[in-house]
Amino acid sequence: MLTFQFTGERAWLGEGRAAMAARRLLRNPFSKASGKSFEARLALTFVLVLVAVGAIQYTFNSRDISARIVEVNIARNAVAADNLLHALETANADEEPFAEITELLYALAQNPGTEHVLLYDENGAVAAASDPAEFDEARGHKHIGITKVLATGANFVEHQEGGGRRAYQGQVSYFSPVALPGGTFVLEIALTQKVLSNQISDLRKRTLGLLALSVLLAIPLSYLLGGRTLSARHRTALEDSKRDSLTGLGNHREYREEIGRQVGHAARSDESLSLAIIDVDDLKLANDRRGHSHGDAILVALASLLQTGRSQDRAFRLDGDRFAFILAGTDTVGACTALDRIRLVAADRLWGTRISVGIAGLKDAVGDPQVLLEQADVALSEAKRRGRDLVVSFGDLDEDAPSIATPEKVRALRRLLVEGDVASAFQPIWGLEKNVILGYEALARLSPKYGLGEGPVEAFDVADKLRRTPELDTLCRKAALTGAAALPPQSLVFINVAPQALGHATLAGNSLIRSIEEAGLKPQQIVLEITERSTERPALLIREVKRLRSLGLQVALDDVGTGNAGLELLRHLPLNYVKVAREVVQEAMTDKSARAVFVAIIAFASQTDTFVIAEGIENEQMLEFVRHPNLHELEHQIGAQGAQGYLLGRPSRTVESPSSTSIPSGRQRVTA
């Protein structure tokens, strides 16, 4: 067993598989609580559906039950009316005709919940009653039901819940017509409201009981018959969505969740926290030499190595050969010690392939996870720049280290992309042969409210870190086309293109041409400037330049001379213009080697019929130099064909046609 000691903690490298598996289980954020939460939500959803269906059924059933009870009582009245007729027909001749009816009414009144039973004649007077006392109560009180039944010959139900005589309140009266030998009578059977309520209540209770029983039986049955499998599949899918399929580590999604939790805990507990970004050196070379399966084996081995540390440290595969490693409770000094030892072990574990590491601490990142990641990325870039196979801490970098996108700048950029408050200033470009303005370069200008500077450089730096450069590039290009409508007719418009936008949908042919035409311009008036620094993907660059030329657009190579690819690009790209960087022009005036480079660019461009423009012309000496580089070794002097700079005109948002067609002297500046 190989043991390392750092920051009061112990990191084990090369321990047994059983211990590794145990720690993986402990590190797994997808605990049983997550599965139980899903099961609880599933069960709750099922219960809510049953309750909703039961409530609907309960409401409609209550109405149906009431209607059915009324129908039953009306049918009961009809049977009672038939019995009255039968009683009269079977009465003895020596008996009082209504004596038999009175007995029958009395018998009907003995049913539970019956208030009284009355028989009314055609005048609404009580002809017979279940109780003689009812004669006095009913006298002088003519029910509307009697009138309805006598008028229509149909049954009628009257609810008396309030008002009227106290004796008849809170009851339901059923009125039915009775055809007797003496004429048409009306039979009333009055039931207490409580009877109907009790009947409905009993049925409702049975309905609720059945619903509760259904819920109690349905939940366990649904879990056993399919819910358990569905819950297990949900847990598996949730784990898979946050796991890298190759290495088994957490992916970028899980990293974002974990770093948020870790930063919050460290801030609350006032503890140290470090983040390491790890990159495999020359993985592409390993893939090319021994195949992608070997490259995959390297990544798996590195993932296994990162999991042999402390249980509280977490490793993630962000993308490709880029890993994140969160060291809880560890400052940058301890993190550098730990990662340097891992780096040394990696040389043996990864079959000779080495790693570079960038580290950042939470203290330097002012408690912001995004800034922490960017600082670690900057440190990693510095490790690569110094020769790779190194561990570099952001806190050890010089003050001129690359800028960091602070949370304020990130919010400002997002606001800029939403509001789109971008304008364009235009700087004239002069042709030196005829002393005329060839066109104007569009330079983006941002509103000061965003705090990203007037020029777009800082905004593009932040956008590049957030991978939103194509969106910002589209916004600036739209502002340039809108402002170009005010330029002199037929003017060329030079528009810069961000390298990251090449090949992006925002530069697709149809949409690009349509935006140009909507601005009132022609494709041949647009010159897209691509910087010489756009050489990370040369095949894409060559393809895109050819495609843009096929659409009728012109293309310029900008900042030529600042890198090492200028002449090589001139050989492969079908360019219309070459713009020599200001630094090259300025150095060429005093340095013979730089002057030779300047002349070589011009000579090379002349062989491909490419128009050369010298940038950054600030005084008459520079203008004279770009016209005649003054190389005594050459018999025929070759100069630039165009020029641009403050001497010839400063950028302006309002452009007017110049009053003079000649290039101005130092005392006569073009302000167009």
C-alpha positions in Angstrom: 0.0 0.0 0.0 1.3 3.4 -1.0 0.4 6.2 1.4 0.7 10.0 1.1 0.3 12.5 3.9 -0.9 16.1 3.3 -2.8 18.8 5.2 -3.5 16.6 8.1 -5.3 14.1 5.9 -4.3 10.8 4.4 -4.6 9.9 0.7 -4.4 6.3 -0.3 -3.3 5.3 -3.8 -3.5 1.8 -5.0 -5.8 0.3 -2.3 -8.1 -2.7 -2.8 -11.1 -2.8 -5.0 -13.4 -3.6 -2.1 -12.5 -0.4 -0.3 -12.9 1.6 -3.6 -16.3 0.2 -4.1 -17.3 1.0 -0.6 -16.2 4.6 -1.0 -18.0 4.9 -4.3 -21.2 3.8 -2.5 -20.6 6.4 0.2 -19.9 9.1 -2.5 -23.0 8.3 -4.5 -25.4 11.3 -4.2 -28.3 9.3 -5.5 -29.2 7.8 -2.2 -32.3 5.8 -1.2 -33.8 9.1 -0.2 -33.9 10.1 -3.8 -35.7 6.8 -4.8 -38.1 7.1 -1.9 -38.8 10.7 -2.9 -39.8 9.5 -6.4 -41.9 6.7 -4.9 -43.6 9.1 -2.6 -44.4 11.5 -5.5 -45.7 8.5 -7.5 -47.9 7.4 -4.7 -49.1 10.9 -4.0 -50.0 11.4 -7.7 -51.9 8.1 -7.7 -53.8 9.1 -4.5 -54.6 12.5 -5.9 -56.0 11.0 -9.1 -58.2 8.6 -7.1 -59.4 11.4 -4.8 -60.2 13.6 -7.8 -62.1 10.8 -9.5 -63.8 10.0 -6.2 -64.7 13.6 -5.6 -66.3 13.9 -9.1 -68.1 10.6 -8.6 -69.2 11.7 -5.1 -70.7 15.0 -6.4 -72.6 13.4 -9.2 -73.6 10.4 -7.2 -75.1 12.7 -4.5 -77.4 14.3 -7.1 -78.3 10.9 -8.6 -79.0 9.5 -5.2 -81.3 12.3 -4.3 -83.2 12.0 -7.6 -83.5 8.2 -7.1 -84.9 8.6 -3.6 -87.5 11.1 -4.8 -88.5 8.6 -7.6 -88.8 5.8 -5.0 -91.1 7.9 -2.8 -93.2 9.1 -5.7 -93.7 5.4 -6.7 -94.6 4.7 -3.1 -97.3 7.4 -3.3 -98.7 5.9 -6.5 -99.0 2.5 -4.7 -100.7 4.2 -1.8 -103.2 5.9 -4.1 -104.1 2.5 -5.7 -104.6 1.1 -2.2 -107.0 3.9 -1.4 -109.1 3.1 -4.4 -109.0 -0.6 -3.6 -110.1 0.2 0.0 -113.2 2.0 -1.2 -114.1 -0.7 -3.6 -113.9 -3.4 -0.9 -115.6 -1.5 1.9 -118.8 -2.9 3.3 -122.0 -1.1 2.4 -122.9 -0.4 6.0 -119.5 1.3 6.8 -118.6 5.0 6.5 -116.8 5.2 3.1 -113.8 7.1 4.4 -113.4 5.0 7.5 -111.4 2.4 5.6 -109.3 5.2 4.0 -108.6 6.7 7.4 -107.3 3.4 8.6 -105.1 3.1 5.6 -103.7 6.6 6.0 -103.0 5.8 9.6 -101.1 2.7 8.6 -99.0 4.7 6.0 -98.2 7.3 8.7 -96.5 4.6 10.8 -93.6 4.2 8.4 -90.4 5.7 9.8 -89.9 9.4 9.2 -93.5 10.0 8.1 -94.9 13.3 9.5 -98.4 12.9 8.3 -100.6 11.5 5.5 -103.5 13.6 4.2 -106.1 13.3 1.5 -107.4 16.5 -0.1 -110.6 16.9 -2.2 -110.9 19.0 -5.4 -111.4 22.2 -3.3 -108.2 21.6 -1.3 -110.0 20.7 1.9 -108.8 17.8 4.0 -111.1 14.8 3.3 -109.2 12.3 5.4 -106.1 12.3 7.7 -103.9 9.8 9.4 -104.4 11.8 12.7 -107.6 13.8 13.4 -105.4 16.6 14.8 -104.1 17.1 11.3 -107.5 18.5 10.3 -106.9 21.6 12.5 -103.2 22.0 11.4 -104.0 21.7 7.7 -107.2 23.8 7.7 -106.6 27.1 6.0 -103.2 26.1 4.6 -103.5 25.2 0.9 -100.3 23.7 -0.5 -99.1 24.8 -3.9 -98.7 21.0 -4.5 -102.5 20.5 -4.4 -103.0 23.1 -7.1 -100.2 21.7 -9.2 -101.5 18.1 -9.1 -105.1 19.1 -9.7 -104.0 21.3 -12.7 -101.7 18.8 -14.3 -102.7 15.4 -13.0 -99.0 14.6 -12.4 -97.0 14.0 -9.2 -95.4 16.9 -7.4 -92.6 17.2 -4.7 -92.4 20.1 -2.4 -89.4 20.9 -0.1 -90.3 23.1 2.9 -86.9 24.0 4.4 -87.9 27.5 5.7 -90.9 29.8 6.0 -94.5 28.9 6.1 -96.2 27.2 9.1 -93.8 25.8 11.7 -95.6 22.4 11.5 -94.6 22.0 7.9 -91.0 23.3 8.1 -88.0 20.9 7.4 -90.0 18.3 5.5 -90.6 16.9 2.0 -94.2 16.4 0.8 -95.1 14.1 -2.0 -98.4 14.8 -3.8 -100.1 12.3 -6.1 -103.5 12.4 -7.8 -106.1 9.8 -6.7 -109.1 9.0 -8.8 -111.9 7.9 -6.4 -115.6 7.4 -7.2 -116.4 10.8 -5.6 -114.0 12.7 -7.9 -110.2 13.4 -8.1 -108.4 13.7 -4.8 -104.8 14.5 -3.9 -102.8 12.3 -1.6 -100.0 13.9 0.5 -97.3 11.9 2.3 -95.0 14.2 4.2 -91.6 12.9 5.3 -89.1 14.6 7.5 -86.1 16.1 5.7 -83.9 14.0 8.1 -85.0 10.8 6.4 -83.8 12.0 3.0 -80.6 13.3 4.5 -80.0 10.1 6.3 -80.5 8.1 3.2 -78.1 10.3 1.2 -75.6 10.3 4.0 -75.6 6.6 4.2 -74.9 6.2 0.5 -72.2 8.9 0.7 -70.5 7.1 3.5 -70.5 3.9 1.6 -69.0 5.8 -1.4 -66.2 7.3 0.7 -65.5 4.0 2.3 -65.1 2.3 -1.0 -62.8 5.1 -2.2 -60.6 4.8 0.9 -60.5 1.1 0.5 -59.5 1.5 -3.2 -56.7 3.8 -2.2 -55.4 1.5 0.5 -55.5 -1.5 -1.9 -54.3 0.3 -5.0 -51.1 1.8 -3.7 -49.4 -1.4 -2.5 -50.8 -3.4 -5.5 -49.5 -0.7 -8.0 -46.1 -0.8 -6.3 -45.9 -4.6 -6.4 -47.3 -4.9 -9.9 -45.2 -2.2 -11.6 -44.4 0.8 -9.4 -41.4 -0.9 -7.8 -39.9 -1.6 -11.3 -40.7 2.0 -12.4 -39.1 3.4 -9.3 -35.9 1.3 -9.9 -35.8 2.4 -13.5 -36.2 6.0 -12.5 -33.3 5.8 -10.0 -31.2 4.1 -12.7 -32.0 6.8 -15.3 -31.3 9.5 -12.8 -27.9 8.1 -12.0 -27.1 7.6 -15.6 -28.0 11.2 -16.4 -25.4 12.3 -14.0 -22.7 9.7 -14.8 -20.0 9.6 -17.4 -20.6 6.3 -19.3 -16.9 5.7 -19.9 -15.3 6.3 -16.5 -18.2 6.0 -14.1 -17.4 9.4 -12.6 -20.0 12.2 -12.2 -20.4 14.3 -15.4 -20.6 18.0 -15.9 -24.2 18.1 -14.6 -23.4 16.4 -11.4 -20.3 18.6 -11.0 -22.4 21.8 -11.1 -24.7 20.5 -8.4 -21.8 19.2 -6.2 -19.6 22.3 -6.5 -22.6 24.4 -5.5 -23.2 22.3 -2.4 -19.5 22.2 -1.5 -19.0 26.0 -1.9 -22.1 26.7 0.2 -21.0 24.4 2.9 -17.4 25.8 2.9 -18.7 29.3 3.1 -21.0 28.6 6.0 -18.4 26.6 7.9 -15.6 29.0 7.1 -13.6 26.0 5.7 -11.1 25.8 2.9 -12.0 24.4 -0.5 -9.9 23.8 -3.6 -10.8 22.9 -7.1 -8.3 21.2 -9.5 -8.9 21.0 -13.3 -6.9 18.1 -14.8 -6.1 17.6 -18.5 -4.4 14.6 -20.1 -1.3 15.8 -22.1 -1.2 14.7 -25.7 -4.2 12.4 -25.6 -4.8 13.0 -29.3 -1.3 11.8 -30.0 -1.9 8.6 -28.0 -5.1 8.0 -29.9 -3.4 8.5 -33.2 -0.5 6.1 -32.3 -2.4 3.3 -30.5 -6.0 3.8 -31.3 -9.0 5.3 -29.5 -9.4 2.2 -27.3 -6.0 3.0 -25.8 -7.1 6.6 -25.2 -10.2 5.4 -23.5 -8.1 3.1 -21.3 -6.0 6.1 -20.3 -9.1 8.1 -19.2 -10.5 5.1 -17.3 -7.2 4.6 -15.5 -7.0 8.3 -14.6 -10.6 8.2 -13.2 -9.7 5.2 -11.1 -6.6 7.0 -9.8 -8.6 10.0 -8.8 -11.0 7.9 -6.8 -8.3 6.4 -4.6 -8.0 9.6 -2.5 -10.0 10.7 0.5 -13.6 9.8 0.8 -14.6 13.5 1.0 -12.9 14.4 -2.3 -14.9 14.1 -5.5 -13.8 13.6 -9.1 -15.8 14.4 -12.3 -15.2 14.1 -16.0 -16.3 17.4 -17.5 -15.6 16.6 -21.2 -13.1 14.9 -23.4 -9.8 14.6 -21.4 -10.8 17.3 -18.9 -11.5 16.3 -15.3 -12.5 18.3 -12.2 -11.4 17.3 -8.7 -13.0 18.9 -5.6 -10.8 18.8 -2.5 -13.0 19.6 0.6 -11.3 21.2 3.6 -8.0 21.7 1.7 -6.3 24.9 0.9 -4.4 25.4 -2.3 -1.0 24.5 -0.7 -2.4 21.1 0.4 -4.1 20.7 -2.9 -0.9 21.3 -4.9 0.9 18.7 -2.7 -1.8 16.1 -3.2 -2.2 16.7 -7.0 1.6 16.7 -7.6 1.8 13.3 -6.0 -1.1 12.1 -8.1 0.7 13.5 -11.2 3.8 11.5 -10.4 1.9 8.3 -9.9 -0.1 9.0 -13.1 3.1 8.7 -15.3 3.2 5.0 -14.4 -0.5 4.3 -14.3 -1.3 5.9 -17.6 1.4 4.1 -19.7 3.7 7.0 -19.9 1.0 9.6 -20.6 1.2 12.6 -18.3 -1.3 15.1 -16.9 -1.3 18.9 -16.3 -3.2 20.4 -13.4 -4.6 23.9 -12.6 -5.7 24.6 -9.0 -7.8 27.4 -7.5 -8.9 28.1 -4.0 -12.3 29.3 -2.8 -10.8 32.3 -1.0 -9.4 33.8 -4.3 -12.7 33.1 -6.0 -14.6 35.2 -3.5 -17.0 32.3 -2.9 -18.3 32.0 -6.5 -18.3 28.6 -8.1 -18.0 30.0 -11.7 -15.1 32.2 -10.8 -13.4 29.2 -9.1 -13.7 27.1 -12.2 -12.4 29.9 -14.4 -9.4 30.5 -12.2 -8.6 26.8 -12.2 -8.8 26.8 -16.0 -6.5 29.8 -16.2 -4.0 28.0 -14.0 -4.3 24.9 -16.2 -3.6 27.0 -19.3 -0.5 28.3 -17.6 0.6 24.7 -16.8 0.3 23.9 -20.5 2.1 27.0 -21.5 5.1 26.2 -19.2 5.6 22.8 -20.9 2.9 20.5 -19.4 3.2 17.8 -16.8 2.9 20.5 -14.1 0.7 21.5 -11.3 0.0 25.3 -11.2 -2.0 27.3 -8.6 -3.9 30.3 -9.7 -2.7 32.2 -6.6 0.9 31.8 -7.8 0.3 33.5 -11.2 1.6 36.9 -12.0 -0.7 40.0 -11.9 -0.9 40.0 -15.7 -2.6 36.6 -15.7 -5.7 36.3 -18.1 -8.7 38.1 -16.9 -11.5 36.3 -15.0 -15.2 36.6 -15.8 -16.5 37.8 -12.5 -20.2 37.2 -11.6 -20.9 40.9 -12.3 -19.4 40.6 -15.8 -21.3 37.4 -16.5 -24.6 39.1 -15.6 -23.6 42.2 -17.7 -23.0 40.0 -20.7 -26.3 38.1 -20.4 -28.1 41.4 -20.1 -26.3 42.7 -23.2 -27.3 39.7 -25.2 -30.9 40.1 -24.1 -31.1 43.9 -24.6 -28.8 44.1 -27.6 -27.7 47.7 -26.9 -24.8 47.7 -29.4 -23.9 50.4 -32.0 -21.2 50.7 -34.6 -18.6 53.3 -35.3 -17.0 53.4 -38.8 -13.4 54.1 -39.6 -12.4 54.9 -43.2 -10.0 52.7 -45.2 -8.1 54.6 -48.0 -6.7 53.4 -51.3 -3.2 54.7 -51.6 -3.0 54.6 -55.4 -5.9 56.9 -56.1 -6.2 58.5 -52.7 -9.9 57.6 -52.3 -11.9 56.0 -49.5 -12.4 52.3 -50.4 -14.7 51.5 -47.5 -15.2 51.6 -43.8 -14.5 49.2 -41.0 -17.4 48.7 -38.6 -16.2 48.8 -34.9 -18.7 47.7 -32.3 -19.5 50.1 -29.4 -21.2 49.0 -26.2 -23.4 51.1 -23.9 -21.5 52.1 -20.8 -24.4 50.8 -18.6 -23.1 47.3 -19.0 -19.7 48.1 -17.5 -17.8 46.0 -20.1 -16.0 48.9 -21.7 -16.9 50.8 -24.9 -15.1 48.4 -27.2 -16.1 44.8 -27.5 -12.8 43.2 -26.4 -13.8 42.5 -22.8 -17.3 41.4 -23.7 -15.9 38.9 -26.2 -13.5 37.6 -23.5 -16.4 36.9 -21.1 -18.5 35.5 -24.0 -15.7 33.1 -24.9 -15.6 31.8 -21.3 -19.3 31.3 -21.3 -19.3 29.8 -24.9 -21.7 32.5 -26.1 -19.3 34.1 -28.6 -21.4 33.4 -31.7 -24.4 35.2 -30.1 -22.3 38.3 -29.4 -20.8 38.1 -32.8 -24.2 38.1 -34.4 -25.3 41.0 -32.3 -22.3 43.1 -33.4 -22.7 42.1 -37.0 -26.4 43.1 -36.9 -25.4 46.6 -35.5 -22.8 47.0 -38.2 -25.3 46.2 -41.0 -27.8 48.5 -39.5 -25.4 51.4 -39.2 -23.9 50.7 -42.7 -27.2 51.9 -44.3 -26.0 55.5 -43.6 -22.7 55.1 -45.4 -22.0 56.6 -48.8 -23.6 54.4 -51.6 -21.6 51.4 -52.8 -19.1 51.7 -49.9 -17.4 48.5 -48.8 -18.2 47.5 -45.3 -15.5 45.6 -43.4 -17.0 43.5 -40.5 -15.0 41.5 -38.0 -15.9 37.9 -37.5 -15.1 36.1 -34.2 -13.1 32.9 -34.8 -15.6 30.9 -32.6 -18.4 31.9 -35.0 -16.9 30.2 -38.0 -19.0 27.2 -38.9 -21.8 28.3 -36.6 -25.4 28.5 -37.7 -25.3 32.3 -37.2 -23.1 32.6 -40.3 -25.2 30.2 -42.4 -25.7 31.3 -46.0 -29.4 32.0 -46.2 -29.7 33.9 -42.9 -26.5 35.9 -43.6 -27.4 37.0 -47.1 -31.0 37.8 -46.0 -29.6 40.1 -43.2 -27.4 41.9 -45.6 -30.2 42.5 -48.1 -32.5 43.7 -45.4 -29.9 46.3 -44.5 -30.1 47.6 -48.1 -26.7 46.3 -49.1 -25.3 43.8 -51.6 -23.2 40.8 -50.7 -20.3 42.0 -52.7 -20.1 45.2 -50.5 -19.5 43.1 -47.4 -15.9 42.2 -46.4 -15.8 39.8 -43.5 -12.5 40.1 -41.6 -11.1 36.9 -40.1 -8.2 37.2 -37.8 -5.0 35.4 -38.3 -5.5 33.9 -34.9 -8.4 31.9 -36.2 -6.0 28.9 -36.9 -7.0 26.4 -34.3 -9.0 24.6 -36.9 -7.4 25.3 -40.2 -9.5 22.8 -42.2 -12.7 24.6 -40.9 -11.2 28.0 -41.7 -10.4 27.1 -45.3 -13.8 25.5 -45.8 -15.7 28.5 -44.4 -13.7 31.1 -46.4 -14.4 29.2 -49.6 -18.1 29.0 -48.7 -18.3 32.7 -47.9 -16.7 33.6 -51.2 -19.1 31.3 -53.0 -22.0 33.4 -51.5 -20.6 36.6 -53.2 -19.0 38.0 -50.0 -15.4 39.2 -49.8 -13.0 38.0 -47.2 -10.1 39.8 -45.5 -7.4 38.2 -43.3 -6.8 40.5 -40.3 -3.9 41.0 -37.9 -1.4 39.4 -40.3 2.1 39.3 -38.9 1.1 38.8 -35.2 1.3 35.0 -35.5 3.2 32.4 -37.5 0.4 31.4 -39.8 0.0 34.5 -42.0 2.0 33.4 -45.1 0.7 29.8 -44.8 -2.9 31.1 -44.8 -2.2 33.3 -47.8 -1.2 30.2 -49.7 -4.3 28.3 -48.9 -7.1 30.9 -48.6 -8.9 32.6 -51.5 -8.6 36.1 -49.9 -9.6 39.5 -51.3 -7.7 41.6 -48.7 -4.8 41.3 -46.2 -4.6 43.7 -43.3 -1.2 44.0 -41.8 -1.3 44.6 -38.0 -0.2 47.9 -36.5 2.5 46.2 -34.4 4.2 44.9 -37.6 4.1 48.2 -39.3 5.5 50.1 -36.3 8.4 47.6 -35.7 9.2 47.4 -39.4 10.1 51.2 -39.4 13.1 50.6 -37.1 13.9 46.9 -37.4 15.3 45.4 -40.6 14.0 41.9 -39.8 10.5 43.1 -39.1 10.7 45.2 -42.3 11.6 42.1 -44.3 8.5 40.4 -42.8 6.4 43.3 -43.8 7.7 43.3 -47.4 7.4 39.5 -47.6 3.7 39.8 -46.8 3.2 42.4 -49.5 5.2 40.4 -52.0 3.4 37.2 -51.2 0.0 38.9 -51.5 0.9 40.5 -54.8 1.4 37.0 -56.3 -2.2 36.0 -55.3 -3.8 39.3 -56.4 -4.6 40.1 -52.8 -5.1 43.8 -51.8 -2.8 44.8 -48.8 -4.0 47.3 -46.2 -1.7 48.6 -43.5 -3.4 49.2 -40.2 -2.6 51.7 -37.3 -1.3 54.6 -39.4 -1.0 57.4 -36.9 1.5 59.8 -38.4 2.9 60.8 -41.8 6.1 58.9 -41.3 4.2 55.7 -41.0 2.1 56.6 -44.0 5.2 57.3 -46.1 6.8 54.0 -44.9 3.9 51.8 -45.9 3.9 53.5 -49.3 7.7 52.9 -49.7 9.2 50.5 -47.2 12.7 51.8 -48.3 14.6 48.5 -48.6 17.8 49.5 -50.2 18.6 45.9 -51.1 15.5 45.8 -53.4 15.6 47.5 -56.8 11.9 47.9 -57.0 10.1 49.1 -53.9 6.8 47.4 -53.1 4.3 49.1 -50.8 0.9 48.6 -49.3 -2.1 49.4 -51.5 -4.4 50.7 -48.7 -4.1 52.2 -45.3 -6.2 52.8 -42.2 -5.5 54.6 -38.9 -6.1 57.7 -36.8 -4.1 59.9 -39.3 -6.6 59.0 -42.0 -9.8 59.1 -40.0 -11.0 58.2 -36.5 -13.9 55.9 -35.9 -17.2 57.8 -35.9 -20.9 56.8 -35.5 -21.9 59.5 -38.0 -20.2 59.3 -41.4 -20.3 62.0 -44.0 -18.7 62.0 -47.5 -15.3 63.6 -47.1 -14.9 67.1 -48.5 -11.6 66.2 -50.1 -10.7 63.2 -52.2 -7.0 63.4 -51.2 -5.4 61.7 -48.2 -5.1 64.4 -45.4 -1.9 65.7 -44.0 -1.2 66.0 -40.3 -2.9 69.3 -40.3 -6.0 68.1 -42.2 -7.5 65.0 -40.5 -10.5 63.1 -41.9 -13.1 62.8 -39.2 -15.6 60.9 -41.2 
